[in-house]
Amino acid sequence: MSAEQGRRRYDSLRRATQALETRAEIARAARRLFDSRGWADTTVREVAREAGVSVPTVYAAYGNKTGLTRAVADSADLSADAPRMLAELEAAAADPERQLMAMAAYDRRLFERAGDVILLIREAGRSEPELAAAYRDGRERGDETRVQVFSSWPAGALRSGLDLRSAVDIYAAICNIDVYTTLTTERGWPPARIEEWWGQALVRELLSRTAS
């Protein structure tokens, strides 16, 4: 390969990297403005100005404001490190208590790193059906994960008289963004304390004594 060909190859890589960095900066700018101004009061033009790019660049990257919000939501999911939870669940396949601890840790990471995004999408969903669907999809994915995990437990692991759907409902009632927000902002709990309490509460409410 000639030096000129090498430069052209690196130019292509450089352009691709710059494009990814631009998309990431736009998403970060959108998140900052959504947090400070609210979703309804933020315009694509303001996001472009905050990110230091043109309005057409924002549209080319994400389509519209709803697309921007979905991008922010995707980054929120990634920030919680789902692969780490999966690895922990697999490592604790024979231990329902450890699996509950792994799930509580994931929820703590999600709410700690992206709770603002979850609240934003829920609020924006009141007026935007697509975002309401995105919020609902996120909740359903969480329920599906819990169903899969709880279904893998040996017979008798769930507390006596507790069916699978009720177990999923109880989990959702304990580990959710509203409980997390109340304990951190109103009660001054650090996230680590919430995670520990969640784990203990889930074991107490969901598992039989023999399983725990």
C-alpha positions, -999 to 999 in steps of 0.1 A, spaced: 0 0 0 13 34 -9 16 63 15 -12 81 -3 -35 50 0 -27 48 37 -36 85 42 -68 79 23 -77 50 45 -70 69 77 -89 99 63 -120 76 60 -115 63 96 -111 99 108 -143 110 91 -162 80 106 -148 88 141 -156 124 138 -192 116 127 -196 94 158 -182 121 180 -206 146 165 -236 123 172 -225 118 207 -220 155 213 -255 162 199 -270 136 223 -251 151 252 -263 186 243 -298 173 241 -296 157 275 -283 189 291 -311 210 276 -338 185 283 -326 184 319 -324 222 323 -353 234 302 -376 203 299 -384 184 268 -413 205 256 -394 238 258 -363 226 240 -360 231 202 -338 213 177 -322 247 169 -312 251 206 -297 216 206 -277 225 175 -265 257 191 -256 239 224 -237 212 204 -219 237 182 -233 222 150 -258 233 123 -295 225 125 -293 203 93 -265 183 111 -289 175 139 -316 164 115 -292 143 95 -280 126 127 -313 119 145 -342 130 123 -361 151 148 -365 158 185 -382 125 191 -353 108 175 -329 127 197 -348 116 228 -346 80 217 -309 84 212 -305 97 247 -326 68 260 -304 43 242 -273 58 257 -290 56 291 -295 18 287 -259 14 277 -247 33 307 -263 8 331 -240 -20 317 -265 -47 309 -237 -71 299 -224 -69 334 -258 -79 348 -261 -108 324 -226 -121 334 -236 -119 370 -269 -136 365 -252 -165 346 -225 -168 373 -252 -171 400 -275 -194 380 -280 -217 410 -284 -189 436 -317 -169 434 -305 -145 462 -273 -135 443 -294 -131 411 -317 -106 429 -287 -87 442 -273 -85 406 -307 -72 393 -309 -46 421 -273 -35 413 -283 -30 376 -313 -9 386 -292 12 409 -267 19 380 -295 27 356 -313 51 379 -280 67 392 -266 73 357 -297 79 337 -327 85 360 -331 119 346 -336 104 311 -362 80 323 -382 107 340 -378 129 309 -392 102 286 -421 95 309 -430 131 311 -426 137 274 -447 107 267 -477 125 281 -479 144 248 -458 123 224 -472 88 217 -439 76 203 -421 84 235 -449 70 256 -444 38 237 -406 40 243 -412 43 280 -437 14 280 -413 -8 259 -385 -2 285 -408 -12 313 -419 -43 294 -382 -53 287 -375 -51 324 -405 -73 332 -394 -98 306 -360 -101 321 -375 -107 355 -399 -134 341 -369 -152 325 -349 -151 357 -376 -161 381 -388 -189 357 -353 -204 358 -354 -209 396 -360 -243 410 -394 -252 423 -400 -238 458 -377 -209 454 -405 -183 453 -422 -176 486 -452 -198 493 -484 -187 476 -465 -162 453 -471 -167 415 -447 -155 388 -467 -125 378 -471 -113 413 -434 -117 419 -427 -95 389 -452 -69 402 -436 -69 437 -402 -64 422 -414 -34 401 -430 -19 432 -398 -20 452 -372 -12 425 -384 18 405 -373 53 396 -398 69 420 -386 50 450 -350 58 440 -357 95 435 -376 98 468 -348 81 488 -319 101 472 -334 135 469 -358 137 498 -343 113 523 -306 117 515 -298 80 509 -266 73 489 -272 50 460 -252 22 476 -276 21 506 -306 19 482 -290 -10 464 -284 -29 496 -319 -23 509 -334 -33 476 -315 -66 477 -326 -73 512 -362 -64 505 -364 -85 474 -350 -115 491 -374 -111 520 -405 -105 498 -398 -130 469 -379 -160 482 -389 -188 504 -367 -193 535 -352 -225 520 -341 -206 489 -326 -177 507 
